[in-house]
């Protein structure tokens, strides 16, 4: 309860009138705002560092400036997909332009046989 009232700034009256799910959502909103603020601080710090006259090869990316708690959730530096997922995607792309059977072809064949 102290986290919701003290850290998140939820008024006690609002805390007690809200459901548990609403309180969780308000706390999540507070944490996301805090994470976004730190992302902006890190981005601005990186921009100041990179524009301070260093060589182009010495430039860094924001996640290299300093570590934030949400970096573990972003999976920075990990591959976005496995080899199998990539191969299945390539197969889908290759099969994309392949002609598709018209569902009405079966009906048209029946009509042709009757006539």
ChimeraX commands (.cxc) that place a marker at each C-alpha (Angstrom):
marker #1 position 0.00,0.00,0.00 radius 0.5
marker #1 position 2.89,2.38,0.73 radius 0.5
marker #1 position 4.15,1.89,-2.83 radius 0.5
marker #1 position 0.82,2.96,-4.33 radius 0.5
marker #1 position 0.31,5.97,-2.07 radius 0.5
marker #1 position 3.87,7.21,-1.55 radius 0.5
marker #1 position 5.76,6.18,-4.70 radius 0.5
marker #1 position 2.97,6.39,-7.29 radius 0.5
marker #1 position 1.23,9.40,-5.74 radius 0.5
marker #1 position -2.21,7.77,-5.66 radius 0.5
marker #1 position -4.43,9.56,-3.14 radius 0.5
marker #1 position -5.56,7.30,-0.25 radius 0.5
marker #1 position -9.22,7.97,-1.02 radius 0.5
marker #1 position -8.72,7.00,-4.66 radius 0.5
marker #1 position -6.70,3.95,-3.61 radius 0.5
marker #1 position -9.49,2.61,-1.40 radius 0.5
marker #1 position -12.26,3.35,-3.95 radius 0.5
marker #1 position -10.42,1.62,-6.83 radius 0.5
marker #1 position -10.31,-2.09,-7.53 radius 0.5
marker #1 position -7.05,-3.98,-7.19 radius 0.5
marker #1 position -6.70,-4.14,-10.98 radius 0.5
marker #1 position -7.17,-0.37,-11.30 radius 0.5
marker #1 position -4.49,0.22,-8.66 radius 0.5
marker #1 position -2.13,-2.11,-10.52 radius 0.5
marker #1 position -2.76,-0.23,-13.78 radius 0.5
marker #1 position -2.10,3.13,-12.12 radius 0.5
marker #1 position 1.15,1.77,-10.66 radius 0.5
marker #1 position 2.16,0.33,-14.04 radius 0.5
marker #1 position 1.48,3.71,-15.67 radius 0.5
marker #1 position 3.68,5.39,-13.08 radius 0.5
marker #1 position 6.55,2.95,-13.71 radius 0.5
marker #1 position 6.26,3.27,-17.49 radius 0.5
marker #1 position 6.46,7.06,-17.20 radius 0.5
marker #1 position 9.52,6.72,-14.99 radius 0.5
marker #1 position 11.18,4.32,-17.48 radius 0.5
marker #1 position 10.41,6.67,-20.37 radius 0.5
marker #1 position 11.93,9.57,-18.48 radius 0.5
marker #1 position 15.16,7.62,-17.93 radius 0.5
marker #1 position 15.21,6.55,-21.59 radius 0.5
marker #1 position 15.05,10.23,-22.55 radius 0.5
marker #1 position 17.85,11.12,-20.13 radius 0.5
marker #1 position 20.00,8.34,-21.53 radius 0.5
marker #1 position 19.25,9.34,-25.14 radius 0.5
marker #1 position 20.12,12.99,-24.47 radius 0.5
marker #1 position 23.32,11.97,-22.66 radius 0.5
marker #1 position 24.33,9.85,-25.62 radius 0.5
marker #1 position 23.62,12.69,-28.05 radius 0.5
marker #1 position 25.76,15.08,-26.01 radius 0.5
marker #1 position 28.58,12.55,-25.84 radius 0.5
marker #1 position 28.43,11.74,-29.57 radius 0.5
marker #1 position 28.41,15.42,-30.61 radius 0.5
marker #1 position 31.32,16.41,-28.38 radius 0.5
marker #1 position 33.84,16.14,-31.18 radius 0.5
marker #1 position 34.77,12.47,-30.92 radius 0.5
marker #1 position 35.62,10.32,-33.93 radius 0.5
marker #1 position 32.80,8.60,-35.74 radius 0.5
marker #1 position 34.09,5.15,-34.76 radius 0.5
marker #1 position 33.98,6.08,-31.07 radius 0.5
marker #1 position 30.27,6.96,-31.10 radius 0.5
marker #1 position 28.06,4.89,-28.84 radius 0.5
marker #1 position 24.41,3.86,-28.81 radius 0.5
marker #1 position 22.08,4.80,-25.96 radius 0.5
marker #1 position 22.06,1.31,-24.42 radius 0.5
marker #1 position 25.87,1.49,-24.22 radius 0.5
marker #1 position 25.82,4.72,-22.15 radius 0.5
marker #1 position 24.47,3.13,-18.96 radius 0.5
marker #1 position 22.25,0.20,-18.10 radius 0.5
marker #1 position 18.59,0.64,-17.15 radius 0.5
marker #1 position 16.27,-1.93,-15.53 radius 0.5
marker #1 position 14.09,-2.14,-18.64 radius 0.5
marker #1 position 17.05,-3.13,-20.85 radius 0.5
marker #1 position 16.55,-6.77,-19.84 radius 0.5
marker #1 position 13.00,-6.62,-21.22 radius 0.5
marker #1 position 14.13,-5.19,-24.56 radius 0.5
marker #1 position 16.59,-8.03,-25.34 radius 0.5
marker #1 position 19.11,-5.67,-26.93 radius 0.5
marker #1 position 21.84,-7.49,-28.84 radius 0.5
marker #1 position 19.98,-10.80,-29.04 radius 0.5
marker #1 position 18.90,-12.18,-32.42 radius 0.5
marker #1 position 15.35,-11.23,-33.29 radius 0.5
marker #1 position 14.53,-14.68,-34.68 radius 0.5
marker #1 position 16.00,-18.17,-34.88 radius 0.5
marker #1 position 17.24,-19.84,-38.06 radius 0.5
marker #1 position 14.11,-22.03,-38.23 radius 0.5
marker #1 position 11.82,-19.01,-37.92 radius 0.5
marker #1 position 13.76,-17.28,-40.68 radius 0.5
marker #1 position 13.52,-20.31,-42.99 radius 0.5
marker #1 position 9.77,-20.65,-42.40 radius 0.5
marker #1 position 9.36,-16.95,-43.22 radius 0.5
marker #1 position 11.35,-17.38,-46.45 radius 0.5
marker #1 position 9.08,-20.31,-47.42 radius 0.5
marker #1 position 5.98,-18.20,-46.80 radius 0.5
marker #1 position 7.38,-15.43,-49.00 radius 0.5
marker #1 position 8.22,-17.89,-51.79 radius 0.5
marker #1 position 4.72,-19.38,-51.63 radius 0.5
marker #1 position 3.05,-15.96,-51.50 radius 0.5
marker #1 position 2.89,-15.43,-55.28 radius 0.5
marker #1 position 1.93,-19.01,-56.05 radius 0.5
marker #1 position -1.53,-19.20,-57.68 radius 0.5
marker #1 position -4.31,-20.04,-55.28 radius 0.5
marker #1 position -7.20,-22.30,-56.18 radius 0.5
marker #1 position -10.39,-20.41,-56.63 radius 0.5
marker #1 position -13.05,-21.84,-54.31 radius 0.5
marker #1 position -15.64,-21.32,-57.02 radius 0.5
marker #1 position -13.81,-23.58,-59.52 radius 0.5
marker #1 position -15.46,-26.64,-58.04 radius 0.5
marker #1 position -18.90,-25.05,-58.46 radius 0.5
marker #1 position -18.12,-24.01,-62.07 radius 0.5
marker #1 position -17.06,-27.58,-62.96 radius 0.5
marker #1 position -20.40,-28.88,-61.69 radius 0.5
marker #1 position -22.22,-26.29,-63.79 radius 0.5
marker #1 position -20.20,-27.25,-66.89 radius 0.5
marker #1 position -21.05,-30.95,-66.42 radius 0.5
marker #1 position -24.76,-30.16,-66.19 radius 0.5
marker #1 position -24.75,-28.21,-69.45 radius 0.5
marker link #1:1,2 radius 0.2
marker link #1:2,3 radius 0.2
marker link #1:3,4 radius 0.2
marker link #1:4,5 radius 0.2
marker link #1:5,6 radius 0.2
marker link #1:6,7 radius 0.2
marker link #1:7,8 radius 0.2
marker link #1:8,9 radius 0.2
marker link #1:9,10 radius 0.2
marker link #1:10,11 radius 0.2
marker link #1:11,12 radius 0.2
marker link #1:12,13 radius 0.2
marker link #1:13,14 radius 0.2
marker link #1:14,15 radius 0.2
marker link #1:15,16 radius 0.2
marker link #1:16,17 radius 0.2
marker link #1:17,18 radius 0.2
marker link #1:18,19 radius 0.2
marker link #1:19,20 radius 0.2
marker link #1:20,21 radius 0.2
marker link #1:21,22 radius 0.2
marker link #1:22,23 radius 0.2
marker link #1:23,24 radius 0.2
marker link #1:24,25 radius 0.2
marker link #1:25,26 radius 0.2
marker link #1:26,27 radius 0.2
marker link #1:27,28 radius 0.2
marker link #1:28,29 radius 0.2
marker link #1:29,30 radius 0.2
marker link #1:30,31 radius 0.2
marker link #1:31,32 radius 0.2
marker link #1:32,33 radius 0.2
marker link #1:33,34 radius 0.2
marker link #1:34,35 radius 0.2
marker link #1:35,36 radius 0.2
marker link #1:36,37 radius 0.2
marker link #1:37,38 radius 0.2
marker link #1:38,39 radius 0.2
marker link #1:39,40 radius 0.2
marker link #1:40,41 radius 0.2
marker link #1:41,42 radius 0.2
marker link #1:42,43 radius 0.2
marker link #1:43,44 radius 0.2
marker link #1:44,45 radius 0.2
marker link #1:45,46 radius 0.2
marker link #1:46,47 radius 0.2
marker link #1:47,48 radius 0.2
marker link #1:48,49 radius 0.2
marker link #1:49,50 radius 0.2
marker link #1:50,51 radius 0.2
marker link #1:51,52 radius 0.2
marker link #1:52,53 radius 0.2
marker link #1:53,54 radius 0.2
marker link #1:54,55 radius 0.2
marker link #1:55,56 radius 0.2
marker link #1:56,57 radius 0.2
marker link #1:57,58 radius 0.2
marker link #1:58,59 radius 0.2
marker link #1:59,60 radius 0.2
marker link #1:60,61 radius 0.2
marker link #1:61,62 radius 0.2
marker link #1:62,63 radius 0.2
marker link #1:63,64 radius 0.2
marker link #1:64,65 radius 0.2
marker link #1:65,66 radius 0.2
marker link #1:66,67 radius 0.2
marker link #1:67,68 radius 0.2
marker link #1:68,69 radius 0.2
marker link #1:69,70 radius 0.2
marker link #1:70,71 radius 0.2
marker link #1:71,72 radius 0.2
marker link #1:72,73 radius 0.2
marker link #1:73,74 radius 0.2
marker link #1:74,75 radius 0.2
marker link #1:75,76 radius 0.2
marker link #1:76,77 radius 0.2
marker link #1:77,78 radius 0.2
marker link #1:78,79 radius 0.2
marker link #1:79,80 radius 0.2
marker link #1:80,81 radius 0.2
marker link #1:81,82 radius 0.2
marker link #1:82,83 radius 0.2
marker link #1:83,84 radius 0.2
marker link #1:84,85 radius 0.2
marker link #1:85,86 radius 0.2
marker link #1:86,87 radius 0.2
marker link #1:87,88 radius 0.2
marker link #1:88,89 radius 0.2
marker link #1:89,90 radius 0.2
marker link #1:90,91 radius 0.2
marker link #1:91,92 radius 0.2
marker link #1:92,93 radius 0.2
marker link #1:93,94 radius 0.2
marker link #1:94,95 radius 0.2
marker link #1:95,96 radius 0.2
marker link #1:96,97 radius 0.2
marker link #1:97,98 radius 0.2
marker link #1:98,99 radius 0.2
marker link #1:99,100 radius 0.2
marker link #1:100,101 radius 0.2
marker link #1:101,102 radius 0.2
marker link #1:102,103 radius 0.2
marker link #1:103,104 radius 0.2
marker link #1:104,105 radius 0.2
marker link #1:105,106 radius 0.2
marker link #1:106,107 radius 0.2
marker link #1:107,108 radius 0.2
marker link #1:108,109 radius 0.2
marker link #1:109,110 radius 0.2
marker link #1:110,111 radius 0.2
marker link #1:111,112 radius 0.2
marker link #1:112,113 radius 0.2
marker link #1:113,114 radius 0.2
marker link #1:114,115 radius 0.2
view
